[in-house]
Amino acid sequence: MTMAAVPAVQRLYDVCKKVFTSTAVPSEAQVSNVRAVLDSIKPVDLGLIIPEQQNGGIRGFADAGPGNWRRPRYAPPISYLHLYECDVFSTGVFVLPTLASIPLHDHPGMTVLSRLLYGKMHIRAYDWVDPHDERLKNNPTIARHAKLVVNHVLGADPNGKEPQRTSATEVLYPTSGGNIHAFTALTPCAVLDVLAPPYSLATGRHCTYYRITSTDGPAEECGLVERLEEYHPPSDFVVRRGLYNGPRIIANPR
């Protein structure tokens, strides 16, 4: 089979298999190899059909709350399409209707690449000011200082006021690049995620959700600093298992 005939999702699997290990954070050069494949993937490569925009794209949002860009009046269900998972990495697609939002959540010890496949999405992301806060040993749920490192729209900006990025693939590392992030769909959109390594309760890599409790304002060399505390997301935050209709990944041994 020629390279051109290999499905894009299989090429993604193959490069992830070569790049990611269970013992080290990948280098920027290695991540660039994965990103190059991600940047080439289109919705059709995953069997996705781009829906028409709903509600004009941004209707149904309430006024912005403290420290938030916008908050939806209700939370439409989100679909997750599972592609592949092993002990070293996982891949999947989140499909979000207009107004859907994934609250602030972390990726402990993980490198994550997120590829916007279609639509418009606002991203807000933080890194801990002190990722090795000793106080956490006694009370891991205390509110902590986090610096805002990402606050922009992927895709075209619907109102001409928010910063926007043309690049569709975002990268975050265990302690940098916005390890704690939130997504808000401004139109129907889909995001292809690569997590290395994946979440794992057995190894302590579980997903924790956060909310903003206060804003301390700009700090020297940090930009905007806010306090984040753990919380349980609202009951109307729902992620459902969806049906993946794209090419199947053929897993090969290392």
C-alpha positions as CSV (number, residue, x, y, z in Angstrom):
1,M,0.0,0.0,0.0
2,T,1.4,3.4,-1.0
3,M,1.6,6.3,1.5
4,A,-1.2,8.1,-0.4
5,A,-3.4,5.1,0.0
6,V,-2.9,4.8,3.8
7,P,-5.9,6.3,5.6
8,A,-5.0,9.5,7.5
9,V,-6.1,8.1,10.8
10,Q,-3.8,5.1,10.2
11,R,-0.9,7.5,9.5
12,L,-1.7,9.3,12.7
13,Y,-1.6,6.1,14.6
14,D,1.7,5.1,13.0
15,V,3.5,8.4,13.9
16,C,2.1,8.3,17.4
17,K,3.4,4.8,17.8
18,K,6.9,6.0,16.8
19,V,7.0,9.2,18.8
20,F,5.3,8.5,22.2
21,T,6.8,6.4,24.9
22,S,5.7,5.6,28.5
23,T,8.8,7.1,30.0
24,A,9.5,10.5,28.6
25,V,7.8,13.8,27.5
26,P,8.2,14.1,23.7
27,S,10.5,16.7,22.3
28,E,9.2,19.6,20.3
29,A,10.7,18.0,17.2
30,Q,8.8,14.8,17.9
31,V,5.6,16.6,18.5
32,S,6.1,18.5,15.2
33,N,6.0,15.1,13.5
34,V,2.6,14.3,15.0
35,R,1.3,17.8,14.4
36,A,2.2,17.6,10.7
37,V,-0.1,14.6,10.3
38,L,-2.8,16.2,12.4
39,D,-2.7,19.3,10.3
40,S,-3.4,17.3,7.1
41,I,-6.5,15.5,8.5
42,K,-9.9,16.6,7.2
43,P,-13.4,15.8,8.5
44,V,-14.0,13.4,5.6
45,D,-10.9,11.4,6.6
46,L,-12.8,10.5,9.8
47,G,-16.2,9.9,8.2
48,L,-17.5,13.2,9.6
49,I,-20.2,15.3,7.9
50,I,-20.0,19.1,8.7
51,P,-23.4,20.2,9.9
52,E,-24.9,23.6,9.1
53,Q,-24.5,26.4,11.6
54,Q,-27.1,26.5,14.3
55,N,-28.7,29.6,15.8
56,G,-26.6,31.9,13.7
57,G,-23.5,30.6,15.4
58,I,-23.5,32.4,18.8
59,R,-27.1,32.9,20.0
60,G,-28.1,31.4,23.3
61,F,-25.2,32.8,25.3
62,A,-25.7,34.5,28.6
63,D,-23.6,37.5,29.7
64,A,-20.0,36.8,30.6
65,G,-19.4,35.8,34.2
66,P,-16.4,36.6,36.2
67,G,-13.2,35.4,34.5
68,N,-15.2,33.8,31.7
69,W,-15.5,34.7,28.0
70,R,-19.2,33.6,27.7
71,R,-21.3,30.9,29.3
72,P,-24.1,29.1,27.6
73,R,-27.6,29.3,29.0
74,Y,-27.8,25.5,28.7
75,A,-25.4,22.7,27.9
76,P,-26.1,20.7,24.8
77,P,-24.8,17.1,24.9
78,I,-21.3,16.4,23.5
79,S,-20.4,13.3,21.6
80,Y,-17.1,11.4,21.9
81,L,-15.9,9.2,19.0
82,H,-13.3,6.7,20.2
83,L,-10.6,5.9,17.7
84,Y,-7.8,4.1,19.6
85,E,-6.2,3.8,23.1
86,C,-3.3,2.0,24.6
87,D,-1.1,2.6,27.7
88,V,1.0,5.1,25.8
89,F,-1.5,7.3,23.9
90,S,-5.1,7.6,22.9
91,T,-7.0,9.3,20.1
92,G,-10.6,10.4,19.7
93,V,-12.9,13.1,18.4
94,F,-15.2,15.4,20.5
95,V,-18.2,16.6,18.5
96,L,-19.7,19.8,20.0
97,P,-23.0,21.4,18.9
98,T,-23.3,25.2,19.1
99,L,-23.3,26.4,22.7
100,A,-21.7,23.3,24.1
101,S,-18.8,23.8,26.5
102,I,-16.2,21.5,28.1
103,P,-15.3,23.1,31.5
104,L,-11.8,23.8,32.6
105,H,-10.0,20.5,33.1
106,D,-6.4,19.3,33.5
107,H,-4.1,16.8,31.8
108,P,-1.7,15.6,34.6
109,G,1.7,14.5,33.2
110,M,0.3,14.5,29.7
111,T,1.1,16.0,26.3
112,V,-2.0,16.8,24.3
113,L,-2.5,17.8,20.7
114,S,-6.0,19.1,19.7
115,R,-6.9,19.6,16.1
116,L,-10.0,21.7,15.2
117,L,-11.5,19.8,12.3
118,Y,-14.3,22.3,11.5
119,G,-16.2,25.1,13.1
120,K,-15.4,28.0,15.4
121,M,-14.3,27.5,19.0
122,H,-13.1,29.6,21.9
123,I,-10.3,28.3,24.0
124,R,-9.2,29.5,27.4
125,A,-6.2,27.8,29.0
126,Y,-4.0,28.1,32.1
127,D,-0.8,26.8,33.6
128,W,-0.2,26.7,37.3
129,V,2.0,29.5,38.6
130,D,3.7,27.0,40.9
131,P,3.2,23.5,39.5
132,H,5.0,22.0,42.5
133,D,3.1,23.7,45.3
134,E,4.1,21.9,48.5
135,R,0.8,22.8,50.2
136,L,-0.9,20.3,47.9
137,K,0.6,17.4,49.9
138,N,-1.7,18.3,52.8
139,N,-4.7,19.6,50.9
140,P,-4.8,18.8,47.2
141,T,-8.1,20.6,46.7
142,I,-7.0,24.1,47.7
143,A,-7.5,27.0,45.3
144,R,-4.3,27.6,43.4
145,H,-2.9,30.5,41.3
146,A,-3.0,29.9,37.6
147,K,-1.8,32.1,34.8
148,L,-3.8,32.6,31.7
149,V,-1.8,31.6,28.6
150,V,-4.4,31.0,25.9
151,N,-7.5,33.1,25.2
152,H,-8.4,33.0,21.6
153,V,-10.8,31.8,18.9
154,L,-9.9,29.0,16.5
155,G,-11.5,29.2,13.1
156,A,-12.9,32.5,12.0
157,D,-13.9,35.0,14.7
158,P,-17.7,35.5,14.6
159,N,-17.8,39.0,16.0
160,G,-14.5,40.5,15.0
161,K,-13.5,41.3,18.6
162,E,-11.8,38.2,20.0
163,P,-8.2,37.2,19.2
164,Q,-8.1,34.4,16.6
165,R,-5.7,31.9,15.4
166,T,-5.5,30.4,11.9
167,S,-3.6,27.3,13.0
168,A,-6.0,24.5,13.9
169,T,-3.8,22.3,16.0
170,E,-3.1,23.3,19.6
171,V,-0.3,21.7,21.7
172,L,0.0,21.6,25.5
173,Y,2.6,19.9,27.7
174,P,2.5,18.6,31.3
175,T,3.4,22.0,32.8
176,S,3.2,24.5,29.9
177,G,1.1,25.5,26.9
178,G,-2.2,25.6,28.8
179,N,-2.5,22.2,30.5
180,I,-5.8,23.3,32.1
181,H,-8.2,24.4,29.3
182,A,-11.8,24.9,28.4
183,F,-13.6,24.8,25.1
184,T,-16.7,26.7,24.0
185,A,-18.3,25.9,20.7
186,L,-19.4,29.1,18.8
187,T,-20.7,27.0,15.9
188,P,-21.0,23.2,15.5
189,C,-17.4,22.0,15.7
190,A,-15.3,18.9,16.1
191,V,-11.9,18.4,17.8
192,L,-9.5,15.5,17.2
193,D,-7.5,14.8,20.4
194,V,-4.2,13.0,20.9
195,L,-3.4,12.3,24.6
196,A,0.1,11.0,25.5
197,P,-0.3,9.2,27.8
198,P,-4.1,8.8,28.2
199,Y,-6.0,9.4,31.4
200,S,-5.6,6.4,33.8
201,L,-7.1,6.1,37.3
202,A,-4.6,3.3,38.1
203,T,-1.6,5.6,37.6
204,G,-3.2,8.8,39.0
205,R,-3.9,10.5,35.8
206,H,-7.5,11.3,36.3
207,C,-9.4,14.3,34.9
208,T,-10.0,17.1,37.4
209,Y,-12.4,20.0,36.7
210,Y,-11.9,23.5,37.9
211,R,-13.7,26.8,38.2
212,I,-12.4,30.4,38.7
213,T,-12.9,31.7,42.2
214,S,-11.2,35.1,41.9
215,T,-9.0,37.2,39.7
216,D,-5.8,38.7,41.1
217,G,-5.1,40.8,38.0
218,P,-1.9,40.9,36.0
219,A,1.3,39.8,37.7
220,E,4.9,40.4,36.6
221,E,6.0,38.0,33.8
222,C,2.8,36.0,34.3
223,G,0.0,38.1,32.7
224,L,-3.5,37.6,34.1
225,V,-3.5,35.4,37.3
226,E,-6.6,33.8,38.7
227,R,-7.4,31.3,41.4
228,L,-8.8,28.0,40.3
229,E,-10.4,25.4,42.6
230,E,-11.6,21.9,42.0
231,Y,-15.3,21.3,41.5
232,H,-17.8,18.8,40.1
233,P,-19.1,20.0,36.7
234,P,-22.9,20.7,36.5
235,S,-25.2,17.8,35.9
236,D,-26.2,19.1,32.5
237,F,-22.6,18.6,31.3
238,V,-22.9,15.4,29.3
239,V,-20.5,13.6,27.0
240,R,-22.0,10.7,25.2
241,R,-20.3,7.9,23.3
242,G,-20.9,8.5,19.6
243,L,-20.5,6.2,16.6
244,Y,-17.3,6.5,14.6
245,N,-17.9,5.9,10.9
246,G,-14.4,6.5,9.6
247,P,-11.6,4.0,8.6
248,R,-10.5,1.6,11.3
249,I,-7.1,1.7,12.8
250,I,-4.9,-1.4,12.4
251,A,-2.8,-1.7,15.6
252,N,0.7,-3.1,15.1
253,P,3.0,-4.3,17.9
254,R,6.1,-2.1,18.6
